[in-house]
């Protein structure tokens, strides 16, 4: 598989937001990023043709109002519950804390948004590692194809030519090891 055939990170994010939107019966779901300057940037909206004004929000101000710590370059997923209320959750790896009383009071919509944020955080870590492994494996494949091409046209292999092929194959083995170890 060539790198150009891989779905981009944005396409993968869109699929996950599309699923969250479907779980919310077609409600518009967005992914925002807070910049270092505290500005809110909409990264993806599902459905993509949703009016942007639906997702216009001062995310930093809203989070500050809720008593949440605002970290620069953090990402948040959410949807507008109604004209005055939002369901917003961070993109993260750790699961949200259980309710203090042990009784779940979060709405199903809020839980869907929490799950979308958790899923984005966990899957992006996997996607990035898989993409890196794919880069190593594609590079290894290119070297193998080059070696095979040289062997096909060689009328005989000198000691020097064999040494080059062995060095290239050792590099391929190293690239495959790195890809499989996830380093």
RODO-2510 file (C-alpha; in nm, 4 decimals, decimal comma):
residues 183
     n   res          X          Y          Z
     1     x     0,0000     0,0000     0,0000
     2     x     0,1455     0,3338    -0,1012
     3     x     0,1315     0,6317     0,1334
     4     x    -0,0915     0,8249    -0,1077
     5     x    -0,3619     0,5593    -0,0709
     6     x    -0,3831     0,6022     0,3053
     7     x    -0,6765     0,8021     0,4364
     8     x    -0,5597     1,1321     0,5804
     9     x    -0,5911     1,2102     0,9479
    10     x    -0,8642     1,4649     0,8660
    11     x    -1,0608     1,2039     0,6696
    12     x    -1,0359     0,9652     0,9633
    13     x    -1,1512     1,2369     1,2025
    14     x    -1,4432     1,3143     0,9724
    15     x    -1,5577     0,9500     0,9750
    16     x    -1,5594     0,9491     1,3540
    17     x    -1,7493     1,2795     1,3695
    18     x    -1,9962     1,1474     1,1116
    19     x    -2,0596     0,8512     1,3404
    20     x    -2,1119     1,0821     1,6393
    21     x    -2,3515     1,2940     1,4333
    22     x    -2,5455     0,9819     1,3319
    23     x    -2,5638     0,8712     1,6971
    24     x    -2,7068     1,2159     1,7758
    25     x    -2,9753     1,1744     1,5088
    26     x    -2,8098     1,4070     1,2574
    27     x    -2,7118     1,6814     1,4988
    28     x    -2,4151     1,8900     1,3822
    29     x    -2,0894     1,7854     1,5552
    30     x    -1,7665     1,9833     1,5403
    31     x    -1,4007     1,9509     1,6262
    32     x    -1,2288     2,2663     1,7517
    33     x    -0,8721     2,3555     1,8367
    34     x    -0,7672     2,6297     2,0750
    35     x    -0,4663     2,8201     1,9416
    36     x    -0,1772     2,9475     2,1515
    37     x    -0,3436     3,2900     2,1410
    38     x    -0,6690     3,1466     2,2781
    39     x    -0,8609     3,1689     1,9506
    40     x    -1,1097     2,8984     1,8572
    41     x    -1,0552     2,7293     1,5208
    42     x    -1,3113     2,4901     1,3721
    43     x    -1,1170     2,1987     1,2243
    44     x    -1,3976     1,9680     1,1038
    45     x    -1,7753     1,9804     1,0980
    46     x    -2,0107     1,6908     1,0417
    47     x    -2,2014     1,7108     0,8195
    48     x    -1,9466     1,9090     0,6135
    49     x    -2,2123     2,1363     0,4609
    50     x    -2,3420     2,2518     0,8013
    51     x    -2,3670     2,6289     0,8400
    52     x    -2,0563     2,7556     1,0208
    53     x    -2,2603     2,9883     1,2445
    54     x    -2,4040     2,6814     1,4180
    55     x    -2,0580     2,6107     1,5563
    56     x    -1,9447     2,9664     1,6264
    57     x    -1,8365     2,9580     1,9875
    58     x    -1,5793     3,1257     2,2070
    59     x    -1,4540     2,7915     2,3317
    60     x    -1,1883     2,9404     2,5603
    61     x    -1,4429     3,1710     2,7222
    62     x    -1,6986     2,8942     2,7578
    63     x    -1,4484     2,6577     2,9176
    64     x    -1,3267     2,9312     3,1514
    65     x    -1,6894     3,0011     3,2481
    66     x    -1,7301     2,6305     3,3314
    67     x    -1,4159     2,6350     3,5458
    68     x    -1,2186     2,4182     3,3022
    69     x    -0,8487     2,4735     3,2457
    70     x    -0,7830     2,6079     2,8970
    71     x    -0,4705     2,4594     2,7412
    72     x    -0,3299     2,6084     2,4218
    73     x    -0,3416     2,3790     2,1190
    74     x    -0,5970     2,1491     2,2831
    75     x    -0,8767     1,9983     2,0751
    76     x    -1,2421     1,9654     2,1716
    77     x    -1,5398     1,7883     2,0180
    78     x    -1,8967     1,8984     2,0725
    79     x    -2,2402     1,9962     1,9545
    80     x    -2,4906     2,2646     2,0380
    81     x    -2,7717     2,1234     2,2530
    82     x    -2,9898     2,4304     2,1961
    83     x    -2,9407     2,8031     2,1485
    84     x    -2,7843     2,8460     2,4944
    85     x    -2,6347     2,5053     2,5809
    86     x    -2,3407     2,3071     2,4490
    87     x    -2,2092     1,9547     2,4947
    88     x    -1,8288     1,9766     2,4727
    89     x    -1,5608     1,7213     2,5634
    90     x    -1,1828     1,7229     2,5260
    91     x    -1,0031     1,4987     2,2804
    92     x    -0,8040     1,2847     2,5219
    93     x    -0,6746     0,9404     2,6129
    94     x    -0,8065     0,9134     2,9685
    95     x    -1,1696     0,8312     3,0403
    96     x    -1,3820     1,0924     3,2180
    97     x    -1,4292     1,0559     3,5921
    98     x    -1,7419     0,8733     3,7048
    99     x    -2,0150     1,0821     3,8622
   100     x    -1,9453     1,1588     4,2303
   101     x    -2,2713     1,0077     4,3500
   102     x    -2,2322     0,6977     4,1344
   103     x    -2,5546     0,7836     3,9522
   104     x    -2,5090     0,8872     3,5909
   105     x    -2,6705     1,2240     3,5284
   106     x    -2,5095     1,3055     3,1958
   107     x    -2,7487     1,3030     2,9043
   108     x    -2,7105     1,0496     2,6238
   109     x    -2,5984     1,3369     2,3997
   110     x    -2,3270     1,4354     2,6464
   111     x    -2,2112     1,0725     2,6696
   112     x    -2,1880     1,0476     2,2892
   113     x    -1,9701     1,3608     2,2813
   114     x    -1,7513     1,2265     2,5658
   115     x    -1,7100     0,8990     2,3772
   116     x    -1,6257     1,0820     2,0531
   117     x    -1,3533     1,2824     2,2324
   118     x    -1,2131     0,9705     2,3938
   119     x    -1,2267     0,7775     2,0654
   120     x    -1,0519     1,0556     1,8734
   121     x    -0,7738     1,0718     2,1314
   122     x    -0,7154     0,6974     2,1429
   123     x    -0,7504     0,6341     1,7704
   124     x    -0,5274     0,9226     1,6663
   125     x    -0,2463     0,7729     1,8706
   126     x    -0,2942     0,4417     1,6876
   127     x    -0,3339     0,6118     1,3481
   128     x    -0,0112     0,8068     1,3884
   129     x     0,1822     0,4950     1,4887
   130     x     0,0319     0,2982     1,1990
   131     x     0,1124     0,5783     0,9547
   132     x     0,4743     0,5854     1,0743
   133     x     0,5002     0,2079     1,0385
   134     x     0,3566     0,2350     0,6878
   135     x     0,6219     0,4918     0,5937
   136     x     0,8990     0,2550     0,7095
   137     x     0,7419    -0,0391     0,5276
   138     x     0,6935     0,1602     0,2056
   139     x     1,0588     0,2679     0,2182
   140     x     1,1597    -0,0954     0,2690
   141     x     0,9469    -0,1971    -0,0292
   142     x     1,1155     0,0651    -0,2495
   143     x     1,4590    -0,0675    -0,1549
   144     x     1,3472    -0,4254    -0,2238
   145     x     1,2124    -0,3243    -0,5643
   146     x     1,5411    -0,1498    -0,6408
   147     x     1,7398    -0,4585    -0,5377
   148     x     1,5178    -0,6809    -0,7491
   149     x     1,5642    -0,4500    -1,0475
   150     x     1,9419    -0,4636    -1,0133
   151     x     1,9363    -0,8431    -0,9879
   152     x     1,7176    -0,8702    -1,3001
   153     x     1,9589    -0,6709    -1,5175
   154     x     2,2808    -0,8134    -1,3719
   155     x     2,4609    -1,0624    -1,5935
   156     x     2,6690    -1,1708    -1,3028
   157     x     2,7155    -1,0394    -0,9558
   158     x     3,0571    -0,9185    -0,8591
   159     x     3,1681    -0,9217    -0,4997
   160     x     3,1053    -0,5461    -0,4858
   161     x     2,7508    -0,5805    -0,6296
   162     x     2,6687    -0,8568    -0,3808
   163     x     2,7975    -0,6404    -0,0956
   164     x     2,5710    -0,3521    -0,2046
   165     x     2,2690    -0,5803    -0,2307
   166     x     2,3367    -0,7296     0,1121
   167     x     2,3777    -0,3824     0,2642
   168     x     2,0474    -0,2726     0,1072
   169     x     1,8716    -0,5853     0,2313
   170     x     2,0127    -0,5273     0,5813
   171     x     1,8634    -0,1764     0,5658
   172     x     1,5285    -0,3248     0,4657
   173     x     1,5432    -0,5654     0,7595
   174     x     1,6172    -0,2742     0,9945
   175     x     1,3255    -0,0695     0,8547
   176     x     1,0884    -0,3621     0,8995
   177     x     1,2110    -0,4152     1,2582
   178     x     1,1531    -0,0470     1,3386
   179     x     0,8043    -0,0584     1,1836
   180     x     0,7061    -0,3688     1,3741
   181     x     0,8397    -0,2410     1,7057
   182     x     0,6581     0,0913     1,6637
   183     x     0,9681     0,3010     1,7432
***
